[in-house]
Amino acid sequence: MLEQEIASIIKFTLDTAGNPAPYYWEVKENFVVPSCYFPSPEIDTDGETFSTYRLRYSWFIKFFHNTTEGAYALAQRVLLALKGLRNCVPLIGEDGKPTGEKLRLRDPSIKKIDSGVYQLVLEWDSRRPYNDPEYLLAQNFTIESWSKSELYRMKEFSADVLSQVEQYVGDLSEEGPEEASTE
């Protein structure tokens, strides 16, 4: 089940970052890069008025690339697009098309998490009426037209290819920084 706000952020992020391979559950050992990992957001709640409550979302979206610079470029592209839209994400309907409404985020940020990994931090408030049946029902969202569908398929490598990659990486790690920079 995807909520409208979450589905809209996923679509905006993937479209803006150039359609990296999306991951929604645990990232596998041999995952595809460039990619984007959308874990479940963290949610805090509180009452807001007599008829509404507030969900405060914090979402830590990770971008993976072969290099730290590549991951930075993906995350920065999304960050700058959000800032250009004054921290607003266009909302999409169940059909994946824009509704004309927008979701306002708090100021987003990016930071380096690891080599080849950057994280985009998004936070926003969602106000909802108590016992509103619209939010009790599951909603389906369809996002079509990702231009690189081949990236979303699981890629399997033979033991021979994996062995060659491990050998190559091992050879690089044995070289000192001076030797590696002269090639």
C-alpha positions in Angstrom: 0.0 0.0 0.0 1.4 3.4 -1.0 0.0 6.7 0.2 -0.4 9.5 -2.2 2.4 11.6 -0.6 4.9 8.8 -0.6 4.1 7.6 -4.1 4.4 11.2 -5.3 7.9 11.6 -3.7 9.1 8.3 -5.2 8.0 9.3 -8.7 9.5 12.8 -8.3 12.8 11.4 -7.0 13.2 8.8 -9.7 12.2 11.1 -12.6 14.5 13.9 -11.3 17.5 11.6 -10.7 17.3 10.1 -14.2 15.5 6.9 -13.3 18.0 5.0 -11.2 16.9 1.4 -10.3 14.5 1.7 -7.3 14.7 -0.6 -4.3 11.9 -0.6 -1.7 12.9 -3.5 0.6 16.3 -4.6 1.8 19.0 -4.0 -0.8 20.5 -7.2 -2.0 24.2 -8.0 -2.0 24.6 -7.7 -5.8 22.3 -4.7 -6.4 22.3 -2.6 -9.5 23.9 0.9 -9.6 23.0 3.6 -10.0 20.1 3.0 -7.7 17.8 4.6 -5.1 16.6 2.9 -1.9 13.3 4.0 -0.4 13.1 2.5 3.1 9.9 3.0 5.1 9.8 6.5 6.5 9.9 7.2 10.2 6.6 8.7 11.5 5.9 10.7 14.7 2.3 11.6 15.6 0.5 14.2 17.7 -3.0 15.7 18.0 -3.3 19.0 16.2 -6.9 20.2 16.7 -10.1 18.7 18.0 -10.8 17.2 14.6 -7.4 16.5 13.1 -4.1 14.8 14.0 -0.6 15.2 12.5 1.8 12.7 11.1 5.3 14.0 11.0 7.3 12.1 8.4 11.1 11.7 8.2 12.4 9.9 5.2 16.0 8.9 4.6 16.3 8.1 0.9 19.7 6.6 -0.2 21.4 7.0 -3.6 24.0 4.4 -4.7 26.5 4.7 -7.4 29.9 3.3 -8.4 31.6 6.4 -7.0 30.8 8.8 -4.2 30.7 11.6 -6.7 28.1 9.8 -8.8 25.9 9.2 -5.7 26.3 12.9 -4.8 25.3 14.0 -8.3 22.1 11.9 -8.1 21.1 13.3 -4.6 22.1 16.8 -5.5 19.9 16.8 -8.7 16.9 15.9 -6.6 17.8 18.4 -3.8 18.2 21.3 -6.3 14.9 20.4 -8.1 13.1 20.5 -4.8 14.6 23.8 -3.9 13.7 25.2 -7.3 10.1 24.2 -6.6 10.2 25.9 -3.2 10.3 22.6 -1.4 7.1 21.3 -3.1 6.5 17.9 -4.7 3.7 17.7 -7.3 1.1 15.2 -6.0 0.0 12.3 -8.3 -3.3 10.5 -8.4 -3.9 6.8 -8.4 -3.3 6.7 -12.1 0.2 8.2 -11.7 -0.7 11.5 -13.3 -0.3 15.0 -11.6 -3.3 16.2 -9.7 -2.3 19.9 -9.7 -1.9 19.8 -5.9 1.5 20.0 -4.1 3.1 18.6 -1.0 5.3 21.1 0.9 8.4 19.7 2.5 10.6 21.1 5.2 14.1 22.1 3.9 15.6 19.0 2.5 19.3 18.1 2.9 21.8 15.6 1.6 24.8 14.0 3.3 27.5 11.4 2.5 26.7 8.1 4.3 29.5 5.9 2.9 31.7 5.5 -0.2 29.3 5.6 -3.2 26.3 6.4 -1.0 24.5 9.7 -0.4 21.4 10.2 1.6 18.5 12.7 0.9 16.6 13.7 4.1 13.0 14.7 3.6 10.6 15.8 6.3 7.0 16.9 6.1 3.7 17.1 8.1 0.6 15.4 7.0 -2.6 16.6 8.6 -5.6 14.2 8.7 -9.1 14.2 10.2 -9.8 11.6 12.9 -11.5 8.5 11.6 -11.5 9.7 8.0 -12.5 6.6 5.9 -10.3 7.9 3.0 -7.2 7.2 5.0 -8.4 3.8 6.3 -8.6 2.3 2.8 -5.7 0.9 0.9 -4.8 2.8 -2.3 -3.1 1.5 -5.4 -0.7 3.7 -7.4 0.6 3.0 -10.8 3.7 4.8 -12.0 4.3 4.1 -15.7 6.9 5.1 -18.2 10.1 4.7 -16.3 12.5 4.9 -19.2 15.0 2.3 -18.1 12.9 -0.8 -17.2 15.9 -3.1 -17.8 17.5 -1.6 -14.6 14.7 -2.8 -12.4 15.2 -6.5 -13.3 17.4 -8.6 -11.1 20.8 -9.2 -12.7 22.6 -12.4 -12.0 26.2 -12.9 -12.7 27.9 -16.2 -13.3 30.5 -17.4 -10.8 33.2 -16.8 -13.4 32.3 -13.2 -13.8 32.1 -12.6 -10.1 35.5 -14.3 -9.7 37.0 -11.9 -12.3 35.5 -8.9 -10.6 36.9 -10.0 -7.2 40.3 -10.6 -8.8 40.3 -7.1 -10.4 39.2 -5.4 -7.1 41.9 -7.4 -5.3 44.6 -6.3 -7.8 43.5 -2.6 -7.3 43.6 -2.8 -3.6 47.2 -4.3 -3.6 48.5 -1.3 -5.6 49.5 1.7 -3.6 47.9 5.1 -4.1 50.9 6.3 -6.1 50.8 3.3 -8.5 47.0 3.6 -9.0 47.1 7.3 -9.9 49.8 6.9 -12.6 47.6 4.7 -14.9 
